[in-house]
Amino acid sequence: MKQQTEWEIQDEADVDLIKEERRRQIAAEGFSSSHDDDHDTGELLQAAICYAQSVLYLNPKRRSTKRQRARAVEVPSKWPWDKYDWKPTPGDWLRQLAKAGALIAAEMDRMIRQAEREAPESNDDDDLLSDLYVTSE
């Protein structure tokens, strides 16, 4: 049996936190795939950015001002939904990042479902995924 490196072990723990948060969002908040499909103008990504950005001010090694630390728990001006939907976890920056990661995963899933609905009949998954990316020539 191959021994895992420290990076591989940590990588799995990080991904598990994101998966756990995504499951919580679905089970506890009711944010199913059909709910996510209604947010097709970047709201999921904007919410992820808000959660991730707030972590900057929560990092104890960063020299944040008192005002910046307070801003980490305030509803961001770019928050895409109602202020009551902003649920920061200032004492747990890993959870805050897991929320951001879960929202990114939800957006990725939404984009894949959208591409599947819009794609012509095809059995080639590679063609479907390549349609999600913009290429420059």
PLY file of the C-alpha trace (Angstrom):
ply
format ascii 1.0
element vertex 137
property float x
property float y
property float z
element edge 136
property int vertex1
property int vertex2
end_header
0.00 0.00 0.00
1.35 3.39 -1.03
2.05 5.79 1.82
0.35 9.16 1.46
2.33 12.35 1.62
1.41 15.08 4.09
0.07 17.16 1.20
-2.21 14.35 0.03
-3.60 13.84 3.53
-4.20 17.56 4.02
-5.69 17.85 0.54
-8.28 15.20 1.35
-9.18 16.90 4.64
-9.73 20.22 2.85
-11.92 18.65 0.20
-13.86 16.79 2.89
-14.62 20.09 4.65
-16.00 21.51 1.41
-18.06 18.37 0.72
-19.43 18.42 4.26
-20.42 22.08 3.93
-22.08 21.46 0.57
-24.07 18.58 2.07
-25.10 20.87 4.95
-26.19 23.58 2.51
-28.42 21.08 0.73
-29.84 19.31 3.81
-30.16 22.18 6.30
-30.65 25.18 4.01
-32.52 23.49 1.15
-30.05 24.71 -1.47
-30.71 21.92 -3.95
-29.53 21.81 -7.54
-32.86 23.21 -8.74
-32.48 26.09 -6.26
-28.93 26.73 -7.49
-30.10 26.68 -11.11
-32.14 29.80 -10.38
-28.92 31.68 -9.56
-27.49 31.92 -13.04
-26.07 35.45 -13.03
-23.01 34.85 -10.86
-24.63 35.03 -7.42
-23.07 31.78 -6.21
-19.59 32.96 -7.16
-20.16 36.41 -5.70
-21.22 34.86 -2.39
-18.12 32.62 -2.43
-15.92 35.65 -2.99
-17.53 37.45 -0.06
-16.90 34.54 2.31
-13.33 34.02 1.11
-12.49 37.72 1.20
-13.70 38.08 4.78
-11.11 35.49 5.84
-8.36 37.95 4.95
-9.35 40.11 7.90
-9.76 37.14 10.26
-6.25 35.78 9.78
-4.40 36.40 13.08
-1.05 36.73 11.26
-2.35 39.57 9.13
-2.16 43.02 10.62
-5.80 43.91 10.26
-7.19 47.01 11.84
-10.07 46.82 14.29
-12.32 48.22 11.55
-11.17 45.57 9.07
-11.85 42.79 11.57
-15.31 44.24 12.19
-15.92 44.36 8.42
-15.24 40.61 8.23
-18.56 39.93 9.97
-20.59 42.77 8.44
-22.72 42.07 5.39
-20.47 42.85 2.41
-21.68 45.47 -0.04
-21.27 42.90 -2.85
-23.30 40.20 -1.02
-25.81 39.01 -3.65
-28.70 38.12 -1.36
-30.66 39.39 1.62
-28.58 40.51 4.58
-30.09 37.76 6.74
-28.51 35.16 4.47
-24.98 36.36 5.39
-23.79 33.89 8.04
-20.12 34.42 8.76
-18.18 32.24 11.18
-15.54 34.69 12.43
-14.10 32.29 14.99
-13.58 29.56 12.41
-11.84 30.73 9.24
-11.59 27.15 7.89
-15.37 26.87 7.98
-15.61 30.25 6.28
-13.36 28.97 3.47
-15.36 25.73 3.29
-18.48 27.83 2.69
-16.69 29.61 -0.14
-15.49 26.30 -1.60
-18.96 24.76 -1.38
-20.45 27.74 -3.19
-17.81 27.42 -5.91
-18.62 23.71 -6.22
-22.34 24.56 -6.46
-21.60 27.03 -9.26
-19.47 24.49 -11.11
-22.26 21.90 -10.83
-24.79 24.47 -12.03
-22.65 25.34 -15.05
-22.24 21.66 -15.96
-26.01 21.07 -15.70
-26.64 24.14 -17.85
-24.18 22.95 -20.48
-25.82 19.51 -20.48
-29.26 21.08 -21.05
-27.99 23.36 -23.81
-25.73 20.85 -25.57
-26.93 19.05 -28.66
-27.40 15.33 -28.27
-23.94 13.86 -27.86
-22.35 10.97 -26.03
-18.97 12.66 -25.71
-18.46 14.06 -22.18
-15.22 15.73 -23.30
-17.16 17.87 -25.79
-19.60 18.89 -23.06
-16.88 19.98 -20.67
-14.88 21.76 -23.37
-17.97 23.88 -24.11
-17.67 25.32 -20.58
-14.30 26.88 -21.31
-13.58 29.84 -23.54
-10.60 29.28 -25.75
-8.57 31.94 -27.48
-7.10 31.41 -30.88
0 1
1 2
2 3
3 4
4 5
5 6
6 7
7 8
8 9
9 10
10 11
11 12
12 13
13 14
14 15
15 16
16 17
17 18
18 19
19 20
20 21
21 22
22 23
23 24
24 25
25 26
26 27
27 28
28 29
29 30
30 31
31 32
32 33
33 34
34 35
35 36
36 37
37 38
38 39
39 40
40 41
41 42
42 43
43 44
44 45
45 46
46 47
47 48
48 49
49 50
50 51
51 52
52 53
53 54
54 55
55 56
56 57
57 58
58 59
59 60
60 61
61 62
62 63
63 64
64 65
65 66
66 67
67 68
68 69
69 70
70 71
71 72
72 73
73 74
74 75
75 76
76 77
77 78
78 79
79 80
80 81
81 82
82 83
83 84
84 85
85 86
86 87
87 88
88 89
89 90
90 91
91 92
92 93
93 94
94 95
95 96
96 97
97 98
98 99
99 100
100 101
101 102
102 103
103 104
104 105
105 106
106 107
107 108
108 109
109 110
110 111
111 112
112 113
113 114
114 115
115 116
116 117
117 118
118 119
119 120
120 121
121 122
122 123
123 124
124 125
125 126
126 127
127 128
128 129
129 130
130 131
131 132
132 133
133 134
134 135
135 136
